[in-house]
Amino acid sequence: MAAKPLFDVAPLAPWLERGDTVLTANHRLARYIQRAWDERQRAAGARAWAAAPASAVESWLLARWEDAVAAGRLPLRRCLEPAAVHYLWRQVIAADDDGATGFTLLQPGEAARLAQRARDTLLRWRIDGGDEATRQLFRLGGDSAHFLRWLDRFEEELARLGAATPADCLRDLLEDPAPAAGPLTLVACHDLSPLVDACLARLGEPLEEAPPAAPRAMPEVRCYAGQHDELRAIADWCAALAAARPGARIGVVVDADSVRRAALDYQLRRAFDCVDANYHRLPVNYSAGLTLDRAPLVRDALGLLALLEGSVDLSAFLALLRSRFLPLPDRDDAAMVTFVERLRALGARRIELGLLRYQAGRAGTALGQRLLELREQTERPGRRDGPGWVGRFREFLAAFGWPGTGLDSLEYQQYGLWEETLGSFERCAALGPPLGAAEALQLLRECLGQRVFQPKTADTDIQVLGALEAAGLAFDALWVSGMHAGAWPAPARPNPLIPLSLQRRTGMPQCSPEGEHAFASRLLARYAAAVDSLVMSTALAADGAPLLPSPYLGDAPAPETAPAPGEQAWRRRREALELETVADSCAPAVGGEGVRGGAGLLESQAACPFRAFARYRLRLAAPEEPVTGLNALERGVLLHGALYSLWGSLGDSGTLAALDGPARRRHCEASAEAAMDALRPERRQVVGGACLALEQARLADTLVAWLDLEAARPQSFAVIAREEPVELALAGLVLNLKLDRVDRLEDGGELVIDYKSGSTQLAGIFRERIDSPQLPLYSLARGPALNGVAYAQLRPRDLRLLAAGVGEGLADLEKNLGKYLAGDPAVEDWEGLRSAWRERLEALAGELMAGEAPVAPTATACRHCDLASLCRIGAVEDSAGEGVEFGAADSALPGAVE
C-alpha cells in the first residue's frame, strides 16, 4: 500500500492540469508536490503523464537568469556560491586598514558572515547602496560606517572578477527584455523579499497565489517539567500513534540544536526498540542534516589534515586514533597504548608535530613511520593555489589510508559530498593569492561548514523537521516542541551592520519583535491548516534554568509528571523481577605476586579499601588531563628537588645562620634552578620557557621565606638524611618509602619531616583508622632516637612547621602531642603512640593482604577520586534511596542477579 502523500495536491490540480509552473518556498515542498501529483495520476489509472512543474522559487528564478545569460540578453557574470562569497568578504575585511580606528576584529569570520548577510538583505529589499541619503544614514553609525567602507571595496572586487552573488543575479533578471515566462502559481510563499516579488511580477503572466486552506486542527497544549521529559513524551507518542494507526504520517518539529536532536534520536530509538542490532531499523526520517564538517568521515579527514598546520589539539587527535576511517594495524597493540600514555603524560592541550612524530616513533607505532615518511610535507607545506592544495590533501589522506574500506551508504554519501566540496574549495581559492597551510585549511573548513549533509534515505512515516520545513505538509499528526517564550516568537535579531531605523522602515527580517510575532503566527496557522492533529508543547526548565511558556500556548496546563508509557512498562517489569543481591567485597588475598607501593598504598586503604585494590592491584588510573603550565604533582616534585639541593649545600642550622639575606637568596635561586633542570625535556618544551621562568622565580621566593622560618627554630639542627629510601614490612606487606628529611636535634634526638606543598593538618595521624600514614610510617622506619614528626607546609603565604613529639626541638612539639593524645584513651605518651601506630598500620596492611576491598569511602574520599565509574558509588546511593537493598553492608560492592 502506497504511503499517504505529505501534500494534498487536489486544490492545485486545476493549475497543474493547465501547465502552470508551481513555485514553493523550499525544495522539500516542491518535491512533495511532485510526488503527490504522481500518486494522483497513478490512482487515476494513467500510464504516462507530464511531471508536475514544481520548483523552489529562488532556484527557478536563478535558472531563468542562466537562460537569459546563455541567450545573450544579460551580461555574462560568474555567479558565486555562498562559500566563495564569504571568502571574498573575508579577504576584503582582512585587507581593510582603517588608520582612524586601528581596531582589530576578534572574529573576522563572523564579521564576514554578517557583512555577507547585510549586503544580501540590502539587495533583496531593493535598497540602493549608492544613494547619498542612504549612505549618510550608514555613516552615522560606528559598525555601519565600517560596513559601508567594506561594501565599496567588495563591489570593486566583484567588478574586477566579473562575478555576482545570487541576489545580484536576481537584480539583473529584472532587466531581461524577454517576455514573461507564462502563468505562475505560488504555494506557501508568504515571506518573499521585495526583489523576488518584483522578479515574479515581471516573469509571471498571470501570477497567482494558491489560496491557503482553512485551519482544521485544534491544538492540544502540553507542558513538561524538563526537556528530557518533553522529548521522552514525544518519542512515546510517536511509537503509540504508529502502533495504533499504521501508515499514519507523523511529524515532529524540533529546533536546530544538535544536542536536543541527539537526545530525541536516543528517545525514539528507545521507544521503537532500535538499539544495537536494530539500530538501522528506526522508522524515522530526519530532514535537517548536519554541516558536512561535522559528518564523521569528513570530521576525521579534517583531523588528519590538521597535521599540516604543525600542531594538533590533543583531545581531537586521541579521538582520531579511534576512528574507523583511519586504518591503523597496531591500534590495539601495546605500542599504541604506550604512545597514548606518553602523550597524556606530556600534559599539553596542543602537541607540536615534531614532538608527536618523536613520541610515535619512540613507541614503535605504524603511525610514527607514516609521520616520518610525510615529514617533508608537514614541515614545509609551502604556498599553493586551489588545485595544488586539493592534490596535496588527497595525497596526504591517502598516505594514512583514509577513508578505509567497508563504507556504508551514508558514508559513501559523505565521501561524495566531500569530493564536491573540494571543487568548491578550488573555485574559492581562485579568488585570491596562493594560500599557506593554515589559510587553506581554514578555507576548506568554511566550505565544508557551508554544506549541509542530508542523508538520502527511504521515505518513512515519521518525519523530524525544522519549523520552516514542516509548513504546508499534510501530516496526520504533528507535534511542535520547544514552544517556550524565548523561541516562539523568536527574539528580534537585527543585523548590526545596517542602521536599525532603515531595517524597521523597510520591514527587513528579524528586525523587530512585531515582525517575529507576525511570522510565528503565520507559521502556526499553516500548521493548523495542513494537519489533522496538532500538539504544541514546552518544557518549563532547561539545564536548570526556568523557561516561560510561549504566549501562543495560552493558559498552559500544569506540567505532566506521570512517567511516560515506556517507563511505566519498564517499572512493571522491574517490579515483577526477584532480585538477589550478592555482597562481594573481598578480592583474592595477595599471593606470591605481592603488591608494590609506598605510603600511598595504606593511605588509599584507609580512605576506601576498594580504591587501594583498584589502583595498586588492578593498576587502574584515569588518564592524565592536560593542564596549562605545570601540574600539582610536578610542582611537588620540583619543591622536593629544590629542598634536596638546598639542604645538600647548607647542611645544618649553623651554616644557615651565618648567611645574610642576599646569600640565602643565591642559595635558593641555585636550588630552584637545579630542580628545574631535572624536569623532563619534553615537558620543558610543552610548558615553555616563559612559564618555567615564572615557576622558578616562585619556587625561589618560597624557599627564601621557608629559610626564614627554619632560622627561627629554638634548637640548632643538622640534616642527616634527604630523600632516604627505606623498606618497611608490616603484616607481610613490604612498603617502599622515601623519607623527605631527617634532622638531628641539639639534644641528640631526631625529627622526621615530610614536605607538603598544600594545606595539611596533624589530626590525620592520630585517628584510630590513620588516614594520613606517611609520618607514622616514617616514624616506624627510624630507631628509638626519634623524638618527633613534622609536616613542613610550604604553601606560599602560609608556611608552617606542624610537629608533634617530645623535647624542645620545635615550638609546640609536646603541646601538640598532648592536645591530640587527650582524645585517645588508649595512648598515654610518645612511645605509646608509636606502638599504637604500628598496631593500626599493621591492621590496615592486614586488610589489604587479605583482599578486603569494600566500597567504603570516608566522608572526603570521593571528592577527588577518579574511580566512581568503576565502584558505582553513585548508583549504589541512588538505588538505596529508592529502597533497594544491597546486602548486609552499605559498603558492599553490589551485584544484582535475576
TIRODO-190389 format. One line per 3 residues: their letters; for each residue z, x, y of C-alpha. Coordinates in steps of 0.25 Angstrom, whole numbers, padded with zeros to 4 digits. Layout:
BEGIN
A> Z:X:Y; ...
//
This chain:
BEGIN
MAA> 0000:0000:0000; -0004:0006:0013; 0007:0008:0023
KPL> 0008:-0001:0035; 0001:0005:0047; 0010:0010:0058
FDV> 0001:0003:0069; -0003:-0011:0070; -0017:-0010:0073
APL> -0021:-0025:0073; -0019:-0026:0088; -0028:-0015:0091
APW> -0039:-0020:0081; -0048:-0026:0092; -0049:-0013:0100
LER> -0051:-0005:0087; -0062:-0014:0082; -0070:-0013:0095
GDT> -0069:0002:0094; -0059:0005:0106; -0052:0018:0106
VLT> -0037:0017:0104; -0028:0027:0111; -0014:0029:0108
ANH> -0002:0037:0114; -0002:0047:0102; -0009:0051:0090
RLA> 0001:0045:0080; -0002:0031:0085; -0017:0033:0085
RYI> -0016:0038:0070; -0008:0025:0066; -0018:0016:0073
QRA> -0030:0023:0065; -0022:0021:0052; -0019:0006:0055
WDE> -0033:0004:0059; -0038:0010:0045; -0028:0001:0038
RQR> -0033:-0011:0045; -0047:-0008:0041; -0043:-0005:0027
AAG> -0035:-0018:0026; -0047:-0026:0031; -0056:-0020:0019
ARA> -0064:-0011:0028; -0070:0001:0020; -0075:0009:0033
WAA> -0070:0008:0047; -0070:0016:0060; -0057:0023:0063
APA> -0049:0018:0074; -0052:0026:0087; -0037:0028:0090
SAV> -0033:0041:0097; -0021:0046:0105; -0025:0044:0120
ESW> -0024:0059:0124; -0031:0064:0112; -0043:0054:0115
LLA> -0043:0058:0130; -0044:0073:0127; -0055:0070:0117
RWE> -0063:0063:0128; -0061:0075:0137; -0066:0084:0126
DAV> -0078:0075:0125; -0081:0076:0140; -0080:0091:0140
AAG> -0089:0092:0128; -0099:0083:0135; -0098:0092:0148
RLP> -0093:0080:0156; -0080:0088:0159; -0077:0103:0161
LRR> -0074:0112:0149; -0059:0115:0149; -0051:0120:0138
CLE> -0040:0110:0134; -0027:0118:0131; -0018:0114:0121
PAA> -0003:0111:0125; 0001:0125:0119; -0009:0132:0127
VHY> -0005:0124:0140; 0009:0128:0138; 0005:0143:0136
LWR> -0003:0143:0149; 0009:0137:0157; 0018:0148:0151
QVI> 0008:0158:0156; 0007:0152:0170; 0022:0151:0171
AAD> 0024:0165:0166; 0015:0171:0176; 0021:0164:0187
DDG> 0029:0173:0197; 0036:0166:0208; 0042:0176:0216
ATG> 0048:0166:0225; 0058:0161:0214; 0058:0173:0204
FTL> 0063:0163:0193; 0061:0166:0178; 0059:0154:0169
LQP> 0069:0154:0157; 0060:0145:0149; 0045:0147:0153
GEA> 0040:0140:0140; 0048:0127:0145; 0043:0129:0159
ARL> 0028:0129:0153; 0031:0117:0146; 0036:0109:0158
AQR> 0024:0114:0166; 0014:0110:0156; 0020:0096:0155
ARD> 0021:0095:0170; 0006:0098:0173; 0002:0089:0161
TLL> 0010:0078:0168; 0005:0080:0181; -0010:0079:0176
RWR> -0007:0067:0167; 0000:0060:0179; -0012:0064:0188
IDG> -0004:0072:0198; -0013:0081:0206; -0007:0095:0206
GDE> -0016:0099:0217; -0011:0088:0227; -0004:0095:0238
ATR> 0007:0084:0239; 0010:0085:0224; 0011:0100:0225
QLF> 0020:0099:0237; 0029:0090:0228; 0029:0101:0218
RLG> 0033:0112:0228; 0045:0104:0232; 0052:0107:0218
GDS> 0056:0120:0212; 0051:0118:0198; 0039:0110:0202
AHF> 0035:0121:0212; 0035:0131:0201; 0027:0122:0193
LRW> 0017:0120:0204; 0014:0135:0204; 0013:0135:0189
LDR> 0003:0123:0189; -0006:0130:0199; -0007:0142:0190
FEE> -0008:0134:0178; -0020:0127:0184; -0026:0140:0187
ELA> -0025:0145:0173; -0031:0132:0167; -0043:0134:0177
RLG> -0044:0149:0173; -0044:0145:0158; -0053:0133:0159
AAT> -0042:0125:0152; -0036:0112:0153; -0023:0105:0148
PAD> -0025:0091:0141; -0021:0084:0154; -0032:0092:0161
CLR> -0042:0087:0151; -0038:0072:0153; -0039:0074:0168
DLL> -0053:0080:0167; -0056:0068:0158; -0055:0059:0170
EDP> -0067:0066:0176; -0076:0063:0163; -0089:0056:0169
APA> -0091:0050:0155; -0090:0034:0153; -0078:0028:0147
AGP> -0075:0031:0133; -0074:0016:0129; -0063:0006:0126
LTL> -0049:0012:0124; -0037:0005:0119; -0023:0011:0122
VAC> -0012:0009:0111; 0003:0012:0115; -0002:0021:0127
HDL> 0009:0017:0137; 0013:0030:0143; 0000:0037:0147
SPL> -0001:0046:0159; -0010:0043:0171; -0020:0053:0167
VDA> -0022:0047:0153; -0023:0033:0159; -0034:0038:0168
CLA> -0042:0044:0157; -0041:0032:0149; -0045:0023:0160
RLG> -0057:0032:0163; -0061:0032:0148; -0057:0018:0143
EPL> -0066:0007:0145; -0059:-0003:0143; -0045:0003:0142
EEA> -0036:-0006:0135; -0021:-0005:0130; -0017:-0012:0117
PPA> -0006:-0022:0121; 0008:-0018:0116; 0014:-0026:0105
APR> 0026:-0035:0108; 0039:-0030:0103; 0043:-0035:0089
AMP> 0055:-0027:0085; 0069:-0030:0089; 0076:-0016:0090
EVR> 0089:-0014:0081; 0099:-0005:0088; 0108:0005:0080
CYA> 0118:0015:0085; 0124:0027:0077; 0135:0036:0079
GQH> 0127:0049:0078; 0113:0053:0076; 0116:0057:0061
DEL> 0120:0042:0059; 0107:0037:0066; 0098:0046:0058
RAI> 0104:0043:0045; 0103:0028:0048; 0088:0029:0051
ADW> 0086:0036:0038; 0093:0026:0030; 0086:0015:0038
CAA> 0072:0021:0034; 0076:0022:0020; 0081:0008:0019
LAA> 0069:0002:0026; 0059:0010:0018; 0066:0005:0005
ARP> 0067:-0010:0009; 0053:-0010:0015; 0043:-0001:0008
GAR> 0031:0003:0017; 0038:-0001:0030; 0034:0008:0041
IGV> 0047:0014:0047; 0048:0023:0060; 0059:0031:0065
VVD> 0059:0037:0079; 0067:0049:0082; 0067:0059:0093
ADS> 0061:0073:0092; 0074:0080:0090; 0071:0089:0077
VRR> 0086:0089:0073; 0086:0073:0073; 0073:0073:0065
AAL> 0078:0083:0055; 0091:0074:0054; 0083:0062:0052
DYQ> 0074:0068:0041; 0086:0072:0034; 0092:0058:0034
LRR> 0078:0052:0030; 0078:0061:0018; 0092:0057:0014
AFD> 0089:0043:0015; 0076:0044:0007; 0081:0054:-0003
CVD> 0071:0064:0001; 0079:0077:0000; 0076:0089:-0009
ANY> 0065:0085:-0020; 0061:0072:-0012; 0060:0080:0001
HRL> 0045:0077:0003; 0046:0062:0000; 0052:0057:0013
PVN> 0044:0045:0017; 0045:0049:0032; 0035:0054:0041
YSA> 0039:0062:0054; 0029:0060:0065; 0035:0070:0075
GLT> 0033:0084:0070; 0040:0097:0074; 0033:0108:0082
LDR> 0026:0118:0074; 0035:0130:0078; 0046:0123:0070
APL> 0038:0120:0058; 0044:0128:0046; 0031:0136:0043
VRD> 0028:0139:0057; 0042:0142:0061; 0043:0153:0051
ALG> 0030:0159:0055; 0035:0160:0069; 0048:0166:0064
LLA> 0039:0177:0057; 0030:0179:0070; 0043:0181:0078
LLE> 0044:0195:0072; 0032:0199:0081; 0042:0197:0093
GSV> 0050:0209:0088; 0063:0201:0085; 0067:0189:0077
DLS> 0079:0179:0078; 0088:0182:0066; 0091:0167:0062
AFL> 0076:0164:0063; 0072:0176:0055; 0082:0173:0044
ALL> 0077:0159:0043; 0063:0165:0042; 0067:0173:0030
RSR> 0070:0160:0022; 0056:0154:0026; 0047:0149:0014
FLP> 0035:0153:0023; 0039:0168:0023; 0037:0173:0008
LPD> 0048:0184:0006; 0048:0189:-0008; 0063:0194:-0007
RDD> 0068:0182:0001; 0080:0180:-0009; 0082:0195:-0013
AAM> 0094:0203:-0009; 0086:0212:0000; 0083:0199:0009
VTF> 0098:0195:0009; 0102:0209:0013; 0091:0209:0024
VER> 0097:0195:0030; 0111:0200:0029; 0108:0213:0037
LRA> 0100:0204:0047; 0112:0195:0049; 0121:0207:0050
LGA> 0114:0212:0062; 0120:0201:0070; 0107:0199:0079
RRI> 0101:0186:0083; 0088:0193:0084; 0083:0204:0076
ELG> 0073:0215:0081; 0061:0216:0072; 0063:0231:0069
LLR> 0077:0228:0064; 0073:0217:0056; 0062:0225:0049
YQA> 0072:0236:0047; 0082:0227:0040; 0072:0220:0032
GRA> 0066:0233:0027; 0080:0239:0025; 0084:0227:0016
GTA> 0071:0229:0008; 0065:0216:0010; 0050:0212:0009
LGQ> 0051:0207:0024; 0055:0221:0028; 0042:0226:0022
RLL> 0034:0215:0029; 0040:0218:0042; 0037:0233:0041
ELR> 0023:0230:0038; 0022:0222:0050; 0029:0232:0059
EQT> 0017:0235:0068; 0014:0220:0071; 0028:0217:0074
ERP> 0031:0229:0083; 0018:0230:0090; 0012:0216:0091
GRR> 0005:0218:0104; -0002:0208:0113; -0013:0199:0107
DGP> -0022:0187:0110; -0020:0174:0103; -0030:0177:0091
GWV> -0023:0191:0089; -0009:0185:0088; -0014:0174:0079
GRF> -0019:0185:0070; -0006:0193:0071; 0002:0180:0068
REF> -0006:0177:0055; -0005:0192:0050; 0010:0193:0053
LAA> 0013:0179:0046; 0004:0183:0034; 0011:0196:0032
FGW> 0024:0188:0030; 0017:0179:0020; 0019:0167:0030
PGT> 0018:0155:0027; 0019:0158:0012; 0014:0149:0001
GLD> 0016:0135:-0004; 0016:0128:0009; 0017:0113:0008
SLE> 0009:0102:0016; 0018:0103:0028; 0018:0118:0029
YQQ> 0003:0118:0028; 0002:0109:0040; 0011:0118:0047
YGL> 0003:0130:0044; -0010:0123:0048; -0004:0119:0062
WEE> 0001:0134:0063; -0013:0139:0062; -0018:0128:0072
TLG> -0007:0133:0082; -0011:0148:0080; -0025:0143:0086
SFE> -0017:0136:0098; -0010:0149:0100; -0023:0157:0101
RCA> -0028:0147:0111; -0015:0148:0119; -0015:0163:0119
ALG> -0029:0164:0124; -0024:0158:0137; -0016:0171:0141
PPL> -0016:0186:0139; -0013:0193:0125; 0001:0190:0120
GAA> 0013:0198:0115; 0020:0195:0102; 0031:0187:0109
EAL> 0021:0179:0118; 0012:0176:0106; 0024:0170:0098
QLL> 0029:0162:0110; 0015:0156:0112; 0014:0153:0097
REC> 0028:0146:0097; 0023:0138:0109; 0010:0134:0102
LGQ> 0018:0130:0089; 0028:0123:0097; 0017:0114:0103
RVF> 0012:0110:0090; 0019:0099:0082; 0019:0099:0067
QPK> 0018:0085:0062; 0017:0085:0046; 0005:0077:0041
TAD> 0012:0069:0031; 0009:0056:0024; 0012:0043:0032
TDI> 0025:0037:0028; 0032:0024:0030; 0043:0031:0039
QVL> 0040:0038:0052; 0049:0046:0060; 0043:0047:0074
GAL> 0045:0051:0089; 0047:0040:0099; 0033:0040:0104
EAA> 0027:0041:0091; 0033:0028:0086; 0028:0020:0097
GLA> 0018:0009:0093; 0019:0012:0078; 0021:-0001:0069
FDA> 0033:0003:0061; 0040:-0008:0053; 0053:-0002:0057
LWV> 0056:0009:0068; 0069:0016:0071; 0071:0023:0085
SGM> 0082:0033:0084; 0089:0041:0095; 0089:0030:0105
HAG> 0101:0035:0114; 0101:0035:0129; 0096:0049:0130
AWP> 0083:0047:0123; 0080:0032:0125; 0075:0033:0136
APA> 0073:0047:0137; 0078:0054:0149; 0069:0058:0160
RPN> 0063:0072:0159; 0055:0074:0172; 0046:0087:0172
PLI> 0054:0097:0181; 0041:0103:0186; 0036:0090:0192
PLS> 0043:0084:0204; 0051:0072:0199; 0046:0063:0211
LQR> 0032:0065:0206; 0035:0062:0192; 0042:0049:0195
RTG> 0032:0045:0205; 0021:0046:0195; 0029:0042:0183
MPQ> 0028:0055:0175; 0034:0054:0161; 0049:0057:0159
CSP> 0052:0058:0174; 0061:0046:0175; 0071:0038:0167
EGE> 0064:0025:0171; 0051:0031:0165; 0058:0035:0152
HAF> 0065:0021:0151; 0051:0014:0152; 0045:0024:0142
ASR> 0056:0022:0132; 0055:0006:0134; 0040:0006:0131
LLA> 0042:0015:0118; 0053:0005:0113; 0044:-0007:0116
RYA> 0033:0000:0108; 0042:0002:0096; 0047:-0013:0096
AAV> 0033:-0018:0097; 0028:-0010:0085; 0039:-0011:0075
DSL> 0045:-0022:0067; 0059:-0016:0067; 0065:-0007:0077
VMS> 0078:0001:0076; 0084:0009:0088; 0096:0018:0086
TAL> 0104:0029:0093; 0115:0038:0089; 0128:0038:0098
AAD> 0130:0053:0097; 0122:0065:0095; 0129:0079:0092
GAP> 0142:0073:0096; 0137:0069:0110; 0137:0054:0113
LLP> 0123:0046:0115; 0121:0033:0122; 0112:0022:0116
SPY> 0099:0020:0123; 0098:0008:0133; 0087:0003:0124
LGD> 0097:0000:0113; 0105:-0010:0122; 0119:-0013:0117
APA> 0119:-0002:0106; 0127:-0006:0094; 0139:0002:0088
PET> 0135:0014:0080; 0133:0012:0066; 0144:0019:0058
APA> 0142:0014:0043; 0135:0024:0034; 0120:0023:0032
PGE> 0116:0016:0019; 0112:0030:0013; 0126:0035:0016
QAW> 0133:0023:0010; 0125:0025:-0003; 0130:0039:-0003
RRR> 0144:0035:-0001; 0143:0025:-0012; 0138:0035:-0022
REA> 0149:0045:-0018; 0160:0035:-0019; 0155:0032:-0033
LEL> 0156:0046:-0038; 0168:0052:-0044; 0170:0066:-0038
ETV> 0178:0076:-0046; 0184:0087:-0037; 0186:0102:-0042
ADS> 0195:0111:-0035; 0188:0124:-0037; 0196:0134:-0028
CAP> 0197:0146:-0037; 0186:0157:-0039; 0186:0166:-0051
AVG> 0196:0177:-0050; 0192:0191:-0044; 0187:0199:-0056
GEG> 0183:0213:-0058; 0173:0212:-0047; 0184:0211:-0037
VRG> 0183:0207:-0023; 0181:0216:-0011; 0187:0214:0003
GAG> 0198:0218:0013; 0208:0211:0021; 0197:0200:0024
LLE> 0198:0196:0009; 0212:0192:0010; 0210:0186:0024
SQA> 0200:0177:0018; 0208:0173:0006; 0220:0169:0015
ACP> 0211:0161:0025; 0203:0154:0014; 0202:0159:-0001
FRA> 0188:0153:-0002; 0183:0162:0010; 0189:0174:0002
FAR> 0181:0170:-0010; 0168:0167:-0003; 0168:0179:0006
YRL> 0174:0190:-0003; 0170:0186:-0017; 0157:0178:-0015
RLA> 0153:0187:-0003; 0149:0175:0005; 0148:0176:0020
APE> 0140:0169:0031; 0128:0177:0037; 0131:0185:0049
EPV> 0127:0177:0062; 0120:0185:0073; 0128:0187:0086
TGL> 0125:0193:0100; 0131:0207:0100; 0142:0212:0091
NAL> 0149:0202:0081; 0164:0201:0080; 0164:0210:0067
ERG> 0157:0221:0074; 0166:0221:0085; 0178:0222:0076
VLL> 0171:0234:0068; 0168:0241:0082; 0182:0239:0086
HGA> 0188:0245:0073; 0178:0257:0074; 0181:0260:0088
LYS> 0196:0259:0085; 0194:0268:0073; 0187:0278:0082
LWG> 0197:0277:0094; 0209:0280:0085; 0202:0291:0078
SLG> 0201:0298:0091; 0215:0294:0097; 0223:0295:0084
DSG> 0237:0291:0090; 0244:0285:0102; 0247:0299:0108
TLA> 0232:0302:0110; 0230:0288:0115; 0242:0290:0125
ALD> 0236:0303:0130; 0223:0297:0134; 0221:0292:0148
GPA> 0212:0279:0151; 0199:0286:0152; 0201:0294:0140
RRR> 0205:0281:0132; 0192:0274:0136; 0184:0286:0132
HCE> 0190:0286:0118; 0188:0270:0118; 0173:0271:0122
ASA> 0170:0282:0112; 0177:0274:0101; 0169:0262:0105
EAA> 0156:0270:0105; 0159:0275:0091; 0161:0261:0086
MDA> 0148:0256:0092; 0141:0268:0086; 0145:0263:0072
LRP> 0138:0250:0074; 0126:0248:0065; 0113:0252:0071
ERR> 0106:0238:0068; 0118:0231:0075; 0117:0240:0087
QVV> 0102:0237:0088; 0105:0222:0087; 0117:0221:0097
GGA> 0110:0230:0107; 0115:0242:0115; 0120:0233:0127
CLA> 0129:0225:0119; 0134:0237:0111; 0138:0244:0124
LEQ> 0146:0231:0129; 0153:0231:0115; 0156:0246:0116
ARL> 0162:0244:0130; 0170:0232:0126; 0175:0240:0114
ADT> 0179:0252:0122; 0187:0243:0132; 0194:0236:0121
LVA> 0198:0250:0115; 0203:0255:0129; 0212:0242:0130
WLD> 0217:0244:0116; 0221:0258:0118; 0230:0254:0130
LEA> 0237:0244:0120; 0239:0255:0110; 0244:0265:0120
ARP> 0255:0255:0123; 0261:0255:0109; 0276:0258:0109
QSF> 0275:0269:0098; 0265:0281:0096; 0256:0279:0084
AVI> 0245:0287:0077; 0233:0281:0070; 0234:0285:0055
ARE> 0223:0276:0049; 0210:0270:0055; 0201:0260:0047
EPV> 0208:0265:0034; 0202:0259:0021; 0213:0255:0011
ELA> 0213:0247:-0002; 0224:0237:-0005; 0226:0230:-0019
LAG> 0232:0216:-0019; 0233:0207:-0031; 0221:0215:-0037
LVL> 0213:0213:-0025; 0208:0227:-0018; 0206:0226:-0003
NLK> 0199:0236:0005; 0206:0237:0018; 0204:0245:0031
LDR> 0216:0248:0040; 0211:0248:0054; 0222:0257:0059
VDR> 0236:0262:0055; 0245:0268:0065; 0257:0277:0062
LED> 0268:0274:0072; 0279:0283:0079; 0290:0278:0069
GGE> 0281:0282:0057; 0277:0268:0053; 0263:0263:0052
LVI> 0255:0252:0059; 0243:0245:0053; 0233:0240:0064
DYK> 0222:0230:0062; 0211:0229:0073; 0207:0215:0077
SGS> 0196:0212:0088; 0200:0198:0089; 0213:0190:0091
TQL> 0223:0191:0080; 0238:0187:0076; 0248:0193:0067
AGI> 0252:0179:0061; 0241:0180:0050; 0248:0192:0043
FRE> 0262:0184:0042; 0257:0171:0035; 0260:0168:0021
RID> 0245:0168:0018; 0241:0180:0026; 0228:0176:0034
SPQ> 0227:0190:0041; 0229:0200:0029; 0224:0213:0036
LPL> 0237:0218:0041; 0245:0214:0029; 0235:0221:0020
YSL> 0235:0233:0029; 0250:0234:0028; 0249:0234:0013
ARG> 0240:0246:0013; 0250:0254:0021; 0263:0260:0016
PAL> 0277:0258:0019; 0276:0265:0033; 0268:0253:0039
NGV> 0277:0247:0050; 0267:0236:0055; 0254:0230:0056
AYA> 0246:0226:0069; 0233:0219:0074; 0226:0227:0085
QLR> 0219:0215:0092; 0208:0222:0100; 0203:0209:0107
PRD> 0198:0212:0121; 0208:0208:0132; 0218:0204:0120
LRL> 0222:0217:0114; 0235:0217:0105; 0242:0224:0094
LAA> 0249:0214:0085; 0259:0220:0076; 0270:0217:0066
GVG> 0279:0227:0059; 0291:0235:0061; 0295:0246:0070
EGL> 0291:0249:0085; 0277:0254:0083; 0272:0242:0091
ADL> 0277:0232:0100; 0282:0219:0093; 0280:0225:0080
EKN> 0293:0220:0074; 0293:0207:0083; 0280:0202:0077
LGK> 0285:0205:0063; 0298:0197:0065; 0290:0186:0072
YLA> 0281:0183:0060; 0291:0186:0049; 0300:0176:0055
GDP> 0291:0165:0050; 0291:0171:0036; 0304:0170:0028
AVE> 0298:0178:0016; 0297:0191:0024; 0308:0198:0032
DWE> 0303:0211:0036; 0291:0220:0037; 0292:0225:0023
GLR> 0293:0211:0018; 0281:0207:0026; 0273:0218:0019
SAW> 0277:0213:0006; 0274:0199:0009; 0260:0203:0014
RER> 0258:0210:0000; 0262:0197:-0007; 0254:0188:0002
LEA> 0241:0197:0001; 0242:0198:-0014; 0243:0183:-0015
LAG> 0230:0182:-0007; 0224:0193:-0015; 0228:0186:-0028
ELM> 0222:0173:-0023; 0209:0180:-0021; 0209:0187:-0034
AGE> 0212:0174:-0042; 0200:0168:-0035; 0207:0157:-0027
APV> 0197:0152:-0017; 0200:0138:-0012; 0194:0134:0001
APT> 0208:0134:0008; 0206:0139:0022; 0217:0142:0033
ATA> 0216:0134:0046; 0207:0144:0052; 0200:0150:0041
CRH> 0187:0141:0042; 0186:0144:0057; 0177:0156:0055
CDL> 0173:0155:0041; 0158:0154:0036; 0160:0149:0022
ASL> 0162:0134:0026; 0149:0130:0019; 0154:0137:0006
CRI> 0168:0132:0005; 0164:0118:0011; 0178:0117:0018
GAV> 0172:0107:0028; 0166:0098:0017; 0180:0098:0010
EDS> 0187:0094:0022; 0177:0083:0025; 0178:0077:0011
AGE> 0193:0078:0011; 0193:0070:0024; 0185:0059:0016
GVE> 0195:0058:0006; 0188:0067:-0005; 0198:0075:-0013
FGA> 0194:0089:-0017; 0205:0093:-0027; 0219:0097:-0027
ADS> 0218:0106:-0015; 0210:0104:-0002; 0207:0119:-0002
ALP> 0199:0118:-0015; 0184:0120:-0015; 0179:0106:-0020
GAV> 0168:0104:-0030; 0165:0089:-0032; 0159:0086:-0045
E> 0153:0072:-0048
//
